[in-house]
Amino acid sequence: MKQMLIKITIGLIFLGIFSSVICSGNYITYPNSLNEYQIKLQSNLSLKNQDTYFPISIHKKGCCDGYTLLNNLYFGALLIDMNGKIIHKWGLVDPQPAKLLPDGSIIKGRAAKIYGFSCSDFGILEQIDWNGNVTWSFNDWDNNRARQHHDFEREGNPVGYYAPGQNFIQQGKTLVLAHENIINKSISRIPLIDDVIYEVDWNGSFTGFVWHASDHFNQMGFDNITKHGIYVNPGILCDGDWLHVNSMSTLGDNIWYSINPINYSYFNPQNIIICTRNTNSIAIICKETGDIVWRIGPDYSKKTNYGNKLGQLIGPHHAHMIPKGLPGEGNILVFDNGGLAGYGYFGMPGNFRLWSRVIEFNPVNFDIVWQYLHIRFNWWFPRMGEKHRFFSYYISSAQRLPNGNTLITEGANGRVFEITHELEIVWEYITPFRIPQLYRAYRIPPEWVPGNPSDYESWE
């Protein structure tokens, strides 16, 4: 009972701080005209009566024309064109994420979720064709459940979005980010929800690759405060979710390994990059040995060879290596959320920031190559940048487009925008739903959409 009261007290303190973060978020910092426009839309529109168009608030020259797959946490996955016209709908709840393949098929999780809130997972991972027919499914990881969460990867395409020459392999293997319940009292006094990566073939058989995060606890660079926080209170919003890995992808062909496969062996195309929200870390896993062979975080102090260049990452999402053939190839692109994350005393979040940024950095020398951020603090601080404060305290993503632009999902606020290298916003969508959260958005090549109904020029 005493331990439960302590947890409740800590949780209430945390939620109080978190609520203040949310209430100070972007809905009250848009320019008045846009804010009023969004409020009007949210009060009048729902999925049932918004069957034709979604609102596009900015559409300029210089866009990478294609379709946009929206992963809404509560209304499922929808595909829109550059003018906001709805091209296709899938009746999926909480796609984390849904990914579109070149033949118009979609892969996503399905069935009852367990554990609730941030550490939830899905019972079945399945592939559905454009007409709604299930062509592949898997659910045989743990008690007839796939337990997939946050990410997966179909063989042939490392990041799940378009890259020249890196096509999804039909009936290929699937790498799955999943959960497993464990007890490891050398890590924590309470049961853990461990992150696991496993691989299955088209027939649903395991290929033999399985990676358990807890097996590599001592390779993660934790100091004594972090270790104590994980031991007494892992995952403050979801007991036991100690790392909260939110993205996973193989590196794929890249310039580093091509230049020097010996010195840059940790960039082997088969190796896997992961992003952990709760520990502010990005790591590369050797697929052959399972060892962590490259890492930034959780320590971003100046004593590290990256901290003085990158600054503090807080609660990052969707870290991945930009695929070969796209501008910036070989660099790492990540949505650095801010908000509350990291482990402090008694497991309380150790880091706090009220703005987000998207950064692209060189993984060898850690120089920031490109970044986007716009800060607007409350009235007692000077205003910087646009009137809109760019801030999503959770979820969110970034995609490099073939024309050099970047598609950014500001997930907590239901906003997706395309921005040039010179930081001009050339396209913007803001969800009209009362519950706006978008897990991720992907810009889809016209040739991947059956019939290309908006008649866009092919990317190939």
C-alpha positions as CSV (number, residue, x, y, z in Angstrom):
1,M,0.0,0.0,0.0
2,K,2.8,2.4,0.9
3,Q,4.5,1.8,-2.5
4,M,1.2,2.3,-4.3
5,L,0.7,5.7,-2.5
6,I,4.2,6.8,-3.4
7,K,3.6,5.9,-7.1
8,I,0.2,7.7,-7.1
9,T,1.8,10.8,-5.6
10,I,4.7,10.8,-8.1
11,G,2.2,10.2,-10.9
12,L,0.0,13.1,-9.9
13,I,3.0,15.5,-9.6
14,F,4.2,14.3,-13.0
15,L,0.7,14.7,-14.6
16,G,0.3,18.1,-13.1
17,I,3.6,19.2,-14.7
18,F,2.7,17.5,-17.9
19,S,-0.8,19.1,-18.1
20,S,0.8,22.5,-17.8
21,V,3.1,21.6,-20.7
22,I,0.1,20.5,-22.8
23,C,-2.0,23.5,-21.9
24,S,0.8,25.8,-23.0
25,G,1.0,24.0,-26.3
26,N,0.5,25.0,-29.9
27,Y,-3.3,25.5,-29.9
28,I,-2.9,28.8,-28.2
29,T,0.1,29.9,-30.1
30,Y,-1.0,29.8,-33.7
31,P,-1.7,33.2,-35.4
32,N,-5.2,34.2,-34.5
33,S,-6.6,33.7,-38.0
34,L,-5.3,30.1,-38.2
35,N,-6.3,29.3,-34.6
36,E,-9.8,30.5,-35.1
37,Y,-10.0,28.5,-38.4
38,Q,-8.9,25.4,-36.6
39,I,-11.3,25.8,-33.7
40,K,-14.2,26.3,-36.2
41,L,-13.2,23.2,-38.1
42,Q,-12.9,21.1,-35.0
43,S,-16.3,22.2,-33.8
44,N,-18.1,21.4,-37.1
45,L,-16.3,18.5,-38.7
46,S,-16.1,14.8,-38.0
47,L,-14.9,11.9,-40.0
48,K,-18.5,11.1,-41.1
49,N,-19.3,14.4,-42.7
50,Q,-15.8,15.2,-44.0
51,D,-15.8,12.7,-46.8
52,T,-14.2,14.7,-49.6
53,Y,-11.5,17.2,-48.4
54,F,-9.3,17.9,-45.5
55,P,-8.1,21.5,-44.9
56,I,-4.8,22.5,-46.4
57,S,-3.7,25.8,-44.9
58,I,-0.5,26.3,-47.0
59,H,0.2,25.1,-50.5
60,K,3.0,26.8,-52.5
61,K,5.3,26.1,-55.3
62,G,8.2,23.9,-54.5
63,C,6.3,21.0,-53.0
64,C,7.2,17.4,-53.6
65,D,3.9,16.4,-55.1
66,G,2.5,13.1,-54.0
67,Y,0.0,11.7,-51.5
68,T,0.2,11.9,-47.8
69,L,-0.6,8.9,-45.5
70,L,-2.0,10.2,-42.2
71,N,-1.7,8.0,-39.1
72,N,-4.4,9.4,-36.8
73,L,-4.3,7.8,-33.4
74,Y,-8.1,7.7,-33.0
75,F,-9.6,7.9,-36.6
76,G,-7.2,5.5,-38.3
77,A,-5.2,5.8,-41.5
78,L,-6.2,8.1,-44.4
79,L,-4.6,9.0,-47.7
80,I,-4.9,12.6,-49.0
81,D,-3.6,14.4,-52.0
82,M,-1.8,17.7,-52.1
83,N,-5.1,19.6,-52.0
84,G,-6.5,17.7,-49.1
85,K,-8.8,15.4,-51.1
86,I,-9.3,12.1,-49.4
87,I,-8.1,9.3,-51.7
88,H,-8.6,6.3,-49.5
89,K,-9.6,5.4,-46.0
90,W,-8.7,2.4,-43.8
91,G,-10.8,1.7,-40.7
92,L,-7.8,1.3,-38.4
93,V,-7.7,2.4,-34.9
94,D,-4.4,3.7,-33.5
95,P,-2.0,2.8,-36.4
96,Q,1.5,2.8,-34.9
97,P,2.3,3.1,-37.8
98,A,0.5,2.1,-40.9
99,K,2.9,1.9,-44.0
100,L,1.9,1.9,-47.6
101,L,3.7,-0.5,-50.1
102,P,4.3,0.2,-53.8
103,D,1.3,-2.0,-54.8
104,G,-1.2,0.0,-52.7
105,S,-1.1,-2.6,-49.8
106,I,-0.9,-1.4,-46.3
107,I,0.8,-3.0,-43.3
108,K,-0.4,-2.2,-39.8
109,G,-1.3,-3.7,-36.3
110,R,-4.7,-4.9,-35.4
111,A,-6.8,-6.4,-32.6
112,A,-7.2,-5.6,-28.9
113,K,-4.4,-3.7,-27.3
114,I,-3.1,-4.6,-23.9
115,Y,-1.6,-2.7,-21.0
116,G,-3.2,0.6,-22.1
117,F,-1.7,4.0,-22.8
118,S,1.9,4.5,-23.9
119,C,3.2,0.9,-23.6
120,S,0.4,-0.8,-25.5
121,D,0.9,-3.3,-28.3
122,F,-1.1,-5.1,-30.9
123,G,-2.2,-8.7,-31.2
124,I,-1.9,-9.1,-35.0
125,L,0.4,-7.5,-37.6
126,E,-1.2,-7.8,-41.0
127,Q,-1.0,-6.7,-44.6
128,I,-4.1,-5.6,-46.5
129,D,-4.4,-4.9,-50.2
130,W,-6.0,-1.8,-51.7
131,N,-9.4,-3.5,-51.7
132,G,-9.3,-4.5,-48.1
133,N,-8.3,-8.2,-48.4
134,V,-5.8,-9.5,-45.8
135,T,-2.9,-11.0,-47.7
136,W,-0.5,-11.7,-44.8
137,S,-0.7,-11.7,-41.0
138,F,1.4,-12.7,-38.0
139,N,0.4,-13.2,-34.3
140,D,2.7,-16.0,-33.0
141,W,5.2,-14.2,-30.8
142,D,3.8,-14.2,-27.3
143,N,0.6,-16.1,-26.4
144,N,-0.8,-15.8,-29.9
145,R,0.0,-12.1,-30.1
146,A,2.5,-10.3,-32.2
147,R,2.8,-7.6,-29.5
148,Q,4.1,-5.2,-32.2
149,H,4.3,-1.6,-31.1
150,H,5.5,1.7,-32.6
151,D,7.4,0.2,-35.6
152,F,8.1,-2.6,-38.0
153,E,10.1,-3.0,-41.2
154,R,9.4,-5.0,-44.4
155,E,12.5,-6.3,-46.1
156,G,14.0,-4.2,-48.9
157,N,13.1,-0.8,-47.6
158,P,14.8,0.2,-44.4
159,V,12.8,3.2,-43.3
160,G,9.3,2.5,-44.6
161,Y,9.2,5.5,-47.0
162,Y,10.3,6.1,-50.6
163,A,14.0,5.9,-51.3
164,P,15.4,5.4,-54.9
165,G,16.1,1.7,-55.6
166,Q,15.1,0.5,-52.1
167,N,11.8,-1.2,-52.8
168,F,9.8,-3.4,-50.4
169,I,10.3,-7.0,-51.3
170,Q,7.0,-8.8,-52.0
171,Q,6.6,-11.7,-49.6
172,G,9.8,-10.6,-47.9
173,K,10.9,-10.9,-44.2
174,T,9.5,-8.5,-41.6
175,L,11.4,-7.1,-38.7
176,V,9.1,-6.4,-35.7
177,L,9.5,-4.1,-32.7
178,A,7.6,-5.9,-29.9
179,H,7.2,-6.2,-26.2
180,E,7.8,-9.0,-23.7
181,N,7.1,-9.1,-20.0
182,I,10.2,-10.1,-18.0
183,I,11.5,-10.1,-14.4
184,N,15.1,-9.0,-14.0
185,K,15.8,-7.8,-10.5
186,S,19.3,-6.7,-11.5
187,I,17.6,-4.0,-13.5
188,S,14.4,-3.3,-11.6
189,R,12.6,-4.3,-8.5
190,I,9.3,-4.5,-10.5
191,P,8.4,-6.6,-13.6
192,L,9.5,-4.9,-16.8
193,I,7.9,-4.5,-20.2
194,D,11.0,-5.2,-22.3
195,D,11.5,-4.1,-25.9
196,V,12.3,-6.9,-28.3
197,I,13.1,-7.1,-32.0
198,Y,12.4,-10.3,-33.8
199,E,12.2,-11.3,-37.5
200,V,9.7,-13.5,-39.3
201,D,9.4,-14.6,-42.9
202,W,6.4,-14.5,-45.2
203,N,5.2,-17.9,-43.9
204,G,5.2,-16.7,-40.3
205,S,8.3,-18.6,-39.3
206,F,11.0,-17.0,-37.1
207,T,14.3,-16.4,-39.0
208,G,16.4,-16.8,-35.8
209,F,17.1,-13.2,-35.1
210,V,15.7,-12.0,-31.7
211,W,17.1,-9.1,-29.7
212,H,16.2,-8.3,-26.1
213,A,17.0,-4.8,-24.8
214,S,17.4,-6.0,-21.3
215,D,20.3,-8.3,-22.3
216,H,22.3,-5.1,-23.2
217,F,21.6,-3.0,-20.1
218,N,25.3,-2.5,-19.4
219,Q,25.9,-1.2,-23.0
220,M,23.5,1.7,-22.7
221,G,25.7,4.2,-20.8
222,F,23.5,4.7,-17.8
223,D,24.9,6.6,-14.8
224,N,24.0,5.6,-11.2
225,I,21.1,8.1,-11.0
226,T,19.5,6.6,-14.2
227,K,20.1,3.0,-13.0
228,H,18.5,3.9,-9.6
229,G,15.5,5.5,-11.4
230,I,15.0,2.5,-13.6
231,Y,15.3,0.2,-10.5
232,V,12.7,1.9,-8.4
233,N,10.3,3.4,-11.0
234,P,10.7,2.3,-14.6
235,G,8.3,4.1,-17.0
236,I,6.4,6.6,-14.8
237,L,3.3,6.6,-17.0
238,C,3.3,2.9,-17.7
239,D,4.8,0.7,-15.0
240,G,7.7,-1.3,-16.4
241,D,8.1,0.3,-19.8
242,W,11.6,1.2,-19.0
243,L,13.0,2.2,-22.4
244,H,10.0,2.9,-24.6
245,V,11.7,2.3,-27.9
246,N,9.6,4.2,-30.5
247,S,11.3,3.6,-33.8
248,M,13.4,0.8,-35.4
249,S,14.9,0.4,-38.9
250,T,17.9,-1.1,-40.5
251,L,20.5,1.3,-41.8
252,G,20.4,0.0,-45.4
253,D,23.1,0.9,-48.0
254,N,24.9,4.0,-46.9
255,I,27.9,6.1,-47.8
256,W,29.9,5.4,-44.6
257,Y,30.0,1.6,-45.0
258,S,30.7,2.0,-48.8
259,I,33.7,4.3,-48.1
260,N,35.3,2.1,-45.4
261,P,33.6,-1.1,-44.2
262,I,36.3,-1.7,-41.6
263,N,36.5,1.7,-39.9
264,Y,32.7,2.1,-40.2
265,S,31.7,-1.4,-39.5
266,Y,29.1,-0.2,-37.1
267,F,27.2,1.2,-40.1
268,N,26.8,-2.2,-41.7
269,P,23.6,-2.0,-43.8
270,Q,22.1,-4.9,-41.8
271,N,22.6,-3.1,-38.5
272,I,19.5,-1.7,-36.7
273,I,19.0,1.8,-35.4
274,I,16.6,2.4,-32.5
275,C,15.3,5.4,-30.6
276,T,14.4,5.3,-26.9
277,R,12.1,8.0,-25.6
278,N,12.5,7.3,-21.8
279,T,16.3,7.4,-21.9
280,N,16.8,10.1,-24.6
281,S,19.0,7.7,-26.6
282,I,19.7,6.7,-30.1
283,A,21.6,3.4,-30.6
284,I,22.8,1.1,-33.4
285,I,22.6,-2.6,-32.8
286,C,24.9,-5.1,-34.6
287,K,22.5,-7.5,-36.1
288,E,25.1,-10.3,-36.1
289,T,26.1,-10.1,-32.4
290,G,23.2,-8.0,-30.8
291,D,25.8,-5.6,-29.3
292,I,25.2,-1.9,-29.2
293,V,28.0,-0.6,-31.4
294,W,27.1,3.1,-31.7
295,R,25.2,5.3,-29.3
296,I,24.3,8.9,-28.3
297,G,22.7,9.6,-25.0
298,P,21.6,9.4,-22.3
299,D,24.5,11.6,-21.3
300,Y,24.8,14.8,-23.4
301,S,27.3,16.6,-21.3
302,K,30.3,18.3,-22.8
303,K,32.5,15.4,-21.7
304,T,31.0,13.3,-24.5
305,N,32.2,13.7,-28.1
306,Y,28.7,14.6,-29.2
307,G,27.0,16.5,-26.4
308,N,28.6,19.9,-27.1
309,K,27.6,19.7,-30.7
310,L,24.1,18.2,-30.5
311,G,22.9,19.6,-27.2
312,Q,20.4,17.7,-25.1
313,L,17.9,15.4,-26.8
314,I,14.7,14.9,-24.9
315,G,12.2,12.2,-25.6
316,P,13.3,11.8,-29.3
317,H,11.2,10.0,-31.9
318,H,11.7,8.4,-35.3
319,A,15.5,8.5,-35.5
320,H,16.7,6.9,-38.7
321,M,19.5,7.1,-41.2
322,I,18.5,9.0,-44.4
323,P,18.5,6.3,-47.1
324,K,20.9,6.2,-50.0
325,G,19.8,8.2,-53.0
326,L,18.0,11.0,-51.0
327,P,19.5,14.4,-50.1
328,G,21.5,14.1,-46.9
329,E,22.0,10.3,-47.3
330,G,24.0,8.8,-44.5
331,N,23.0,11.5,-42.0
332,I,20.6,10.7,-39.1
333,L,17.3,12.5,-39.0
334,V,15.4,12.7,-35.7
335,F,12.4,14.5,-34.2
336,D,13.7,15.8,-30.9
337,N,10.5,16.3,-29.0
338,G,11.3,18.1,-25.7
339,G,8.7,17.8,-23.0
340,L,9.6,15.5,-20.1
341,A,11.9,12.5,-20.4
342,G,15.1,10.9,-19.0
343,Y,15.6,9.4,-15.6
344,G,16.2,11.6,-12.5
345,Y,16.0,10.8,-8.8
346,F,13.3,8.1,-7.9
347,G,12.6,7.6,-11.6
348,M,11.2,11.1,-12.1
349,P,11.9,12.7,-15.5
350,G,15.3,14.3,-15.5
351,N,15.0,16.6,-18.5
352,F,12.4,19.2,-19.4
353,R,12.0,21.5,-22.4
354,L,8.9,23.4,-23.9
355,W,9.9,23.3,-27.5
356,S,10.8,20.7,-30.2
357,R,13.2,20.6,-33.0
358,V,14.0,18.4,-36.0
359,I,17.7,17.8,-36.5
360,E,19.8,16.2,-39.2
361,F,23.3,15.3,-38.0
362,N,26.5,13.6,-39.2
363,P,26.8,10.3,-37.3
364,V,30.6,10.4,-37.5
365,N,31.6,13.8,-36.3
366,F,28.1,14.7,-34.8
367,D,27.9,18.1,-36.6
368,I,24.3,19.4,-37.1
369,V,23.9,19.6,-40.8
370,W,20.3,21.0,-40.8
371,Q,17.7,21.7,-38.2
372,Y,14.2,23.2,-37.8
373,L,12.9,24.8,-34.7
374,H,10.6,27.8,-33.9
375,I,10.3,29.0,-30.3
376,R,7.7,31.1,-28.7
377,F,7.7,31.2,-25.0
378,N,5.1,32.7,-22.8
379,W,4.6,36.4,-22.5
380,W,7.3,37.1,-20.0
381,F,10.0,35.8,-22.4
382,P,11.0,37.4,-25.7
383,R,9.4,36.0,-28.8
384,M,11.7,34.2,-31.2
385,G,10.9,33.0,-34.8
386,E,7.3,32.6,-35.9
387,K,4.4,33.2,-33.6
388,H,3.8,29.5,-33.6
389,R,5.8,27.6,-31.1
390,F,6.9,24.3,-32.7
391,F,6.3,21.7,-29.9
392,S,5.1,18.1,-29.8
393,Y,5.8,16.5,-26.4
394,Y,5.3,13.0,-27.8
395,I,4.9,10.9,-31.0
396,S,5.9,12.8,-34.3
397,S,8.3,12.0,-37.2
398,A,10.3,13.4,-40.1
399,Q,10.8,12.2,-43.6
400,R,13.4,13.3,-46.2
401,L,11.8,13.8,-49.6
402,P,13.6,13.3,-53.0
403,N,13.6,17.1,-53.8
404,G,15.5,17.8,-50.5
405,N,12.4,19.0,-48.6
406,T,11.5,17.5,-45.2
407,L,8.0,16.3,-44.3
408,I,7.5,16.9,-40.5
409,T,4.7,15.5,-38.4
410,E,4.1,17.6,-35.3
411,G,2.1,14.8,-33.9
412,A,0.6,16.0,-30.6
413,N,-1.1,18.9,-32.5
414,G,-2.2,17.1,-35.6
415,R,0.0,19.2,-37.9
416,V,2.0,18.0,-40.9
417,F,4.1,20.3,-43.0
418,E,6.6,20.2,-45.8
419,I,9.6,22.5,-45.4
420,T,12.5,23.4,-47.7
421,H,16.1,23.2,-46.8
422,E,16.0,27.0,-46.5
423,L,13.2,26.6,-43.8
424,E,10.3,27.8,-45.9
425,I,7.0,26.0,-45.3
426,V,5.5,25.2,-48.7
427,W,2.7,22.8,-47.6
428,E,0.8,22.4,-44.4
429,Y,-2.1,20.3,-43.1
430,I,-3.8,20.6,-39.7
431,T,-6.3,17.9,-38.7
432,P,-9.9,19.1,-38.2
433,F,-10.6,16.4,-35.6
434,R,-11.3,17.3,-32.0
435,I,-8.7,14.7,-31.0
436,P,-5.9,15.7,-33.3
437,Q,-3.0,13.4,-32.6
438,L,-1.1,12.0,-35.6
439,Y,1.4,9.3,-34.9
440,R,3.3,9.7,-38.2
441,A,2.7,10.9,-41.7
442,Y,4.4,9.7,-44.9
443,R,4.5,11.3,-48.3
444,I,3.7,8.6,-50.8
445,P,5.0,8.5,-54.4
446,P,2.3,8.8,-57.0
447,E,3.2,5.5,-58.6
448,W,2.5,3.7,-55.4
449,V,-1.2,4.8,-55.4
450,P,-3.4,2.7,-57.7
451,G,-4.6,4.8,-60.6
452,N,-2.7,7.9,-59.4
453,P,-6.1,9.7,-59.2
454,S,-4.7,13.2,-58.9
455,D,-2.4,12.6,-61.9
456,Y,0.9,13.6,-60.2
457,E,4.3,13.1,-62.0
458,S,6.1,9.9,-61.1
459,W,9.0,10.2,-58.7
460,E,11.1,7.6,-60.5
